[in-house]
């Protein structure tokens, strides 16, 4: 279980480790509801089909299936966390 100041993708601080809890983080593109850290927000932006055809396909499939675990896994792989 994470708190609102912990990124549900990487467990880092929201919005950043240095500014944990000072203000809201990025909204995840998965559902536009979850607050994530700035770095994961940037990663999600770069994983869109516009920037990445391979990752973008996986992200789109995870979103269509409403599969948060797969979405999270793809972002973590992209960031080199898995």
KASULVEN-V512476 format. One line per field, one symbol per residue. ss: DSSP state (A for helix, B for strand, O for the rest). burial: b if it has 9 or more other C-alpha atoms within 8 Angstrom, else e. A space follows every 10 residues. Layout:
ss = ???
burial = ???
This chain:
ss = OOOOOBOOOO OOBOOOOOOO OOOOOBBOOO OOOOBBOAAA AAAAAAOOOO OOAAAAAAAA AAAAOOOAAA AAAAAAAAOO OO
burial = eeeebbbebe ebbbbbeebb beeebbbbee eeeebbbbeb bebbeebbbe ebbebbbbbe ebbeeebbee bbbbbbbebe ee
